Structures are given as structure tokens and as C-alpha cells.
Amino acid sequence: MFAFKTLQKILLLLMVHLICSRNISYAQDTLSTATPDKAPGKIFKAEPFRATMLAVAFPGLGQIYNRKFWKVPFVYAGFGGLAFFVSFNGSNYNKFMKAYQDFIDLVPETDSYIPIVRYAEPSVYDPVRHPDTYEPSEASWVRDGLLRQVDYFKKYRDLSYIGFAVWYLVTILDANVDASLFNYDISDNLDLDVAPVQMSMSGQAGIGVNMCLRVTF
């Protein structure tokens, strides 16, 4: 439930970001360069909103749309690793929770904790199956140990869910940033000069700074 609420907050922040970035994206520099598409005569221009929506719809589609094919294996490797940790921690949490519940109940047939507690015989720590021979200190130690394992795997199971949601957000933001920067010109054809310039302020002479951007075709 906590991981689901966290994912809802992340998606809400993402939608606010999309609304703002879509309005700003139309004000980009018109002198930016574009990467030719495979078909001759066509020029590909990445749209941040479309790249983001594709990444939201299915992980990796935004990177494919941006022509960043090499990023797709990393996207799915991250999801695969996090899915493994979710499965590993979740299965161990269920196992130790079942063992803890079986240990504290009063039903002798529920003994899933016996394969887990291997350091001693059940006659030493089991008050239900061996009420005459068990030691209370050993029973308390086993009960607390099982509960610690339950808390441990529950914590890391929840963190794995949160990591899954965060990685999903990272892939979406990566697609958005790649598309936003796709059409910016960073070639050697751009040149920026900073030079002093004389200015007139209220009838008095003054000196200011002039910036000049030149584009070489």
C-alpha cells in the first residue's frame, strides 16, 4: 500500500512536469540542428511530450523513439534486477511469516518453522509439540528470531517496490530530457562573443556588455 501511494505521488509530479514542459518546448531555438531520419528528404525532430508519453505507456519506447537504442538493454536490466529483489524478498517474507504464525499458534500440525530452525531439535524450543522438554528461553529466542526475519524481508520487499517505481520514473525522465535536448545545436557552427559596448543612460555615457551569437552555415 505504501509503495502504491508513492507511485501515485510520482506519477502526479510527472504529469505536472509534462504540462509545464509541453508549453515551454515550443519556445526552443529555431536555429537548432536536427538528425536526418532514415528516409531521404525527411528530418526527424524529437517531441518531448510524445517521447514521455511513450515511456509512460511502455518502458523503453521513449528511448526507441529518441533513437537511443543502446539504452533499452539498461532499461530492462534495471527492471529485471528490481523484479528479482521484489520476488526474493517477497517469497522470504511469506516463508518467515508463515513460520512465525505456525510457531505461535496452538496447532501441533502446523510446523513449517522446523526446516528453518536447524540449530536445535524441536524438543528444545517447541512448547506445543514438546511441552515437557522445551526451554522457555530457547522458545523466546526462536520466536524473536523469526519475527526479526519477517520485519527484515518486509522492509526490503517494500524498498524493492519503491525502487521499481523510482526506476520507472527515471526511464521516463530520461526519455523526456533526451527529446528536449535532441534538437539543440552543440556543433562548432555556433560562436559566442562577449565585448564591451557604449550605452547612453539618461543623457549620460555609460559602458555595458554586449553578447553576440553567430551561426555559421
SVG drawing of the C-alpha trace seen along z (x, -y; Angstrom):
<svg xmlns="http://www.w3.org/2000/svg" viewBox="-4 -64 39 98">
<polyline fill="none" stroke="black" stroke-width="0.4" points="0.0,0.0 2.9,-2.4 4.6,-1.6 1.3,-2.2 0.8,-5.6 4.4,-6.5 3.9,-5.6 0.7,-7.7 2.7,-10.8 5.5,-10.2 3.0,-10.0 1.2,-13.1 4.5,-15.1 5.4,-13.7 2.1,-15.0 2.7,-18.5 6.2,-18.4 4.7,-17.3 2.2,-20.1 4.8,-22.7 7.4,-21.3 5.0,-21.0 4.2,-24.7 7.9,-25.6 9.1,-23.2 7.6,-25.4 9.9,-28.3 13.1,-26.4 15.7,-28.0 14.7,-27.7 18.4,-27.5 18.8,-24.1 20.0,-21.3 18.1,-18.1 19.2,-14.5 18.1,-13.1 15.7,-10.2 16.4,-7.0 14.1,-8.1 15.8,-10.6 14.3,-14.1 12.8,-13.8 14.1,-15.5 13.4,-13.9 12.6,-16.2 12.0,-14.6 9.0,-15.8 9.4,-15.7 5.7,-15.2 5.4,-12.3 8.7,-10.7 7.4,-11.0 4.0,-9.5 5.6,-6.6 7.9,-6.0 4.9,-6.1 2.9,-3.7 5.7,-1.1 9.3,-1.3 11.8,-1.6 9.5,-3.1 10.7,-6.6 14.3,-5.6 13.5,-3.9 11.6,-7.0 14.6,-9.2 16.9,-6.8 18.8,-5.9 18.6,-2.1 21.6,-1.4 19.7,-2.5 17.0,0.1 19.0,3.0 19.9,0.9 16.2,0.0 15.2,3.7 18.2,4.8 17.2,2.3 13.6,3.6 14.8,7.2 17.1,6.7 14.4,5.0 11.9,7.6 14.3,10.3 14.7,8.4 10.9,8.0 10.4,11.7 13.2,12.8 12.3,10.5 8.6,11.2 8.9,15.0 11.2,14.9 8.8,12.6 5.9,15.1 8.0,18.0 9.1,16.5 5.6,15.0 4.1,18.5 6.8,20.0 6.2,17.3 2.4,17.8 2.8,21.6 5.2,21.3 2.9,19.1 -0.3,21.0 -1.5,24.0 -1.9,26.5 0.8,29.2 0.3,30.0 1.5,26.5 5.2,27.0 6.7,25.0 9.2,23.5 11.1,26.8 13.0,26.7 14.0,23.1 15.2,23.5 18.0,26.0 20.4,25.2 18.5,27.3 15.9,30.0 12.2,29.1 12.1,30.7 14.3,27.9 12.3,24.9 8.8,26.1 6.3,25.5 3.3,27.0 4.8,30.3 7.1,30.8 5.6,29.1 7.5,31.2 11.0,30.8 11.2,27.3 13.1,24.4 11.3,21.1 14.4,19.1 15.0,21.1 11.4,20.7 11.6,17.0 14.8,16.8 13.3,18.7 10.1,16.6 12.0,13.3 14.4,14.5 11.5,15.4 9.9,12.1 13.1,10.2 13.4,12.1 9.7,11.1 10.5,7.5 13.7,7.6 12.3,9.1 9.1,6.9 11.3,3.8 13.4,4.8 10.4,6.0 8.8,2.6 12.1,0.9 12.2,3.0 8.8,1.9 9.8,-1.7 13.0,-1.2 10.9,0.3 8.7,-2.8 11.7,-5.1 13.5,-3.3 10.2,-3.6 10.3,-7.4 14.0,-7.6 13.3,-6.0 10.5,-8.4 12.6,-11.5 15.5,-10.1 13.2,-10.0 11.9,-13.5 15.4,-15.0 16.8,-13.2 13.9,-14.5 14.2,-18.1 17.9,-18.2 17.7,-16.4 17.3,-19.4 19.8,-21.8 22.7,-22.8 26.1,-22.0 28.2,-22.0 31.2,-24.2 29.0,-26.4 27.9,-28.3 30.1,-31.1 29.5,-33.4 31.3,-36.7 31.3,-39.0 32.5,-42.5 32.1,-46.0 29.7,-48.4 29.0,-52.1 25.5,-52.8 23.6,-56.0 21.7,-56.2 19.6,-59.3 21.8,-61.5 25.0,-60.2 27.6,-58.0 28.0,-54.5 29.6,-51.2 27.9,-47.9 28.4,-44.3 27.2,-43.1 26.7,-39.4 26.6,-38.3 25.6,-34.8 26.8,-33.9 25.7,-30.9 27.9,-29.7 26.1,-27.8"/>
</svg>
